[in-house]
């Protein structure tokens, strides 16, 4: 786990790979809970029997479930212990290159894309690549933006 305590440490790490999270299995229970929370009960996510004959041979996780796991996966890789507030500002360039079959394991690779000045602190951009164990293409690639205020 890498801990950043100053803006200077963050700036020095711009362009650097931060590391990789632990593997986590995406099970049907988690997918069903996400479907309940969002109201997205499309059969490809929740109907195990029907999905067996679907395009992927089983149910797949919602893309937005994968995206929603980014903060938790990222917290396994690095921590911001800089002074001041930390605010999620947004997400750039989100893509879901490969379906995430239920029962698969994923992990996140993180790289600091940039650290830039803003009037009240810094803007941190981190690229997250969500790898699927044994698959060539990732489940998700997204760039998160965090404001670090002084």
N, C-alpha and C positions, 0 to 999 in steps of 0.2 A: 504494500500500500504506500503510495507516494503522497506526502502531505506538503502542501504549499502554504507557507506562513506569510510570505511577502509578495507584493506585485512584481518585484525584481526577479524572484524565483520563477514566477509564471512566465514572465517575458523571456527569460533565458531558456525556458522549455518550449518556446514556440517552434513548431515543426517536429517536435519529438514525439515518438511513440511512448505512451504512458504505461502500457501493459495490457494484460488480459484478465478478464473476470474468471470466476469459477464456472464450470459447466452447470446448467440447470435443465432438468427435463420438463418439457411442456406437456402436461397431461390433460386429459379431457375435462377433468373437474375444473381446472383453471380456465379453460376455454369456455366452459358452460357458465362459470361465474362472470366472466367478462361479457358474454352474451346477455346475461341477466342485467348486468350493470348498464349496458349500453342499449339494450333493446334490439340488438342485431342477432337474430336467431336464424340466419340463413342456414339452410340445410348443410351446406358444405362445411360448416363449423360444428354443428350440434347433432346432426342425424347420422350416427355412426353406421347404421345399416345401409342407408341410402348412399352415403359417401363411399362405401366400399366399391360401389359400381360407378363412382364418379370419375372425374378426370385425373385425380391424384391417388386413387386407391384407398382413400381414408379421409378422415376429417383433417382440416387444416386450421391453424390458429388465425385469428383476425390479424391483419397487418397492424392495426392500431393497438392490439394487445402487445405485439412485439415492440412497437414504438414506446408504449407505456412502461415497458420493463427497463428502458434505457437508464433512468435515474438510479434504480436499484442496482443494476449491473455495474454502472459507472462508480457507484459508491464502494464497490469492492476493489476498485483500481486506484482511485485518488480521492483526496479530501481537500476542500478549500478551508483553511484555517486563517485566512486573511482577515484583517480588521474590517468592520462594516458589514452592511447587508449584502446578501447574495440573492439576486432575483432571476428567475427564469424569464428570458426575454423572447425566446422563440425557437423555432426549428427551421433549418434551411435544407433544401435539396433532399427531401425524404424520398427514398425509393425502396421497393420491395422486390428485389430481383428473382427470388425463388420462393415457392410456397413452403410453409413451415408445417410439415406433417405432425399431427399429434403423436406424442411418444418420442419425438426427436429431442436431442440435447442441443442447447445453444450456449454461446458465450460471446462476450463483447471484447473487441479490440478497440482501444482508444488512442487517439492522436490529437495533440493540441494543434489546431489549424492556425490560430492567430490570437494575439493579445494586443488590443488597440486601446488608445486613450479615448475616453469620453469625458464630457465636462465634469462629472462627479465621481470619476474613478476609472475603471477599466472594463472593456468588453472582451470576454473570453469565448472563443469558438472552439468546439471539440468535435472531431469526427468520430462517430461510433459505427463500427462494422459488426453486425450481429451474424456470426458464423454459425452454420448448422453442421454438427459433427458428421463427417463423411461426405459432405456435399461440396461441390465446386463453387457454387454461387451462394452468397450470403442471403439470409432472410430479410435483412434490412440494412440500409446504409443511410445515416442521417447525421446532420451537423447541428448540434445544439448551441444556443447562444445564451450566455449568462452575463448579467451585469453585476459587477463587483463595485459597490458604492463605498465611499469613504465617509 
